[in-house]
Amino acid sequence: MFLPFHQLPDYSRVWIYQAERNLTDKELEIVSQRLLRFCEGWNKQGNGMTTSFDIFDGQIVVLAVDESGLGASGCSIDSSVRVLRELESILGVNLTDQGKVSIRTTQGAVKVFPALGMKSRVQDGELTLEEEVINPMIRTKADLQHLWQPIR
């Protein structure tokens, strides 16, 4: 069962996926339509789960499940990844590769870099300690209040 994101409880489990670029308005519409359809039918062993999604900064996709009733399991999580891979194919973006890091610049722009070499980017001055990175410890909707953390 789909609920608007703001209606999900703060303890809902979340998964964060990062596109390497801003999605166009048309692409955002495709993502929203496809994820809405998916969330409406997302289930665990045939039992519906209360689910939602949101898109931050035009390129960060957040899927969420209220696990107070039925928690997401391996098969249900796999089904969400399949949908994201379908979107990757349709849009020509990478959402599921965990080997990248999103940085929010001091001007508010989001840039994505390979995870390998981040330390040298800071040492070389390409990135500053005032810029922010997505917090890898995000697990719940409440945690999203701290989605961005300083690079340090």
N, C-alpha and C positions, 0 to 999 in steps of 0.2 A: 504494500500500500504506500503510495506516494503522499508525502506531506510537504508543504513549503518548508524550505530550510529553516527559516526563523521559528517554526513551530516545533521542530525536533527538540527533545530535551538536551541539556548541556552535556550529559553523560554519554550521548550517542557516540559510537565509534566512527572515526573518519579515516579515509585514505586520500592521500594527496598525490596528484599527477601533474607534471609540469610540461607544457609545450615549450619548444625552444624559441617560439616567436609569438607575438600577439596574433590572435585569431581575428579574421575580418568579421564584420557584422553578420554576413551570410554564413560563415563558418560557425560563429557562436550560436546562430539559430539552428543549424544542423546538429550541433552538439547538444543543445538544450532539448530539441525534439527527441533525439535518439535516447538521451539519458532519462527523460521523462517517461518514455515508453518502457525502457528497461526497469526503472524504479517501480513503476506500476505493477510489474510482474515479478520483481526480484523475490525469490523465495528460498527457503531452506527445506529440502526434502518435501516439496509440495505445499509447505505452509508459508503464507505471505509474511513478509517482514515490513516494518515501518521504516521507510527509506526516503532519502532525498539527495540533492546535489546542489552545488553552487559553483560559480566560476568567479574567481578573483583576478583582478588586474588583467582581464582579457586573455589569460593564458594558463591560469592555475585552476585545475578541476578538482573539486572536493566531492567525494562520494561519502554518504553517511548512512548508518543503520542504528536505529534504537534497539539495543540488545537487551532491553529489560524483559522482553518476551522471549523471542528467539534470537540467538546470536548467530552471526554469519559464520559459516564453516568453510572448509576447503573448497567444496564444490560450488557454493554460492559465491565465494570470492573469485574463484576461477571464472565463473560466468561474467562477473563484472570486468575482469581483465580482458576477456574475449570481446566484449562490447567496446572497450577502449582501443583494442587492436584494430577492430573494424573501423573505428573513427580515424585511427592513424592512417589506414589505407585510403579512406575516402578523402581525407584532408591533406595528406602528405606531410604530416607532422609526427613527431615522436613524443608520446605521452608516457610510455611504460618503462623507458630506460632509466634505471635508478642511478646511472653513472654520470649524472649532471647535477649542477647546483644553480639555483636561481638566486640572483643578487638584485636587490632593490637599491638603486643609486640614490645619492642625496637629492637628486632632482625628481625622484619618484618613478623613474623608468625601471622596468624589469629586464635584466639581461641574463642569459643562460650560458654557462660555461661547463666544459668537461670537469668532473670532480678532480681528476688527476691534474696536478699543477696549480691548485688554488693558492697554496702557500707562496709559491714563487710569484704569482700575480700580485699578491700583497707586497712582498718584498721588493718587487720591481716597480711598485707604485701604480700599477694598472688598476688596482683596487685599493680603496682606503678603508681604514678601520671604522669610519663613520657610516659606511655602507652596510646594508643588512642582508642576511642570508635566511632562507627558510629554515625554521627550527626543525631539526630532524626528530625531535622528541614528541611531536604532535601526535596524540592518540585519540583525543575526544574533541567534540565540538567546542567545549569550554576552552580547551587548549588553543583554539584558533585565535583567541585574544592576543596570543603571543606567537602568531605565525612567523613574524619577522623578528630576528634577533641580531644584535651587532656582530660583525664578522669576528671580532676579537675572540 
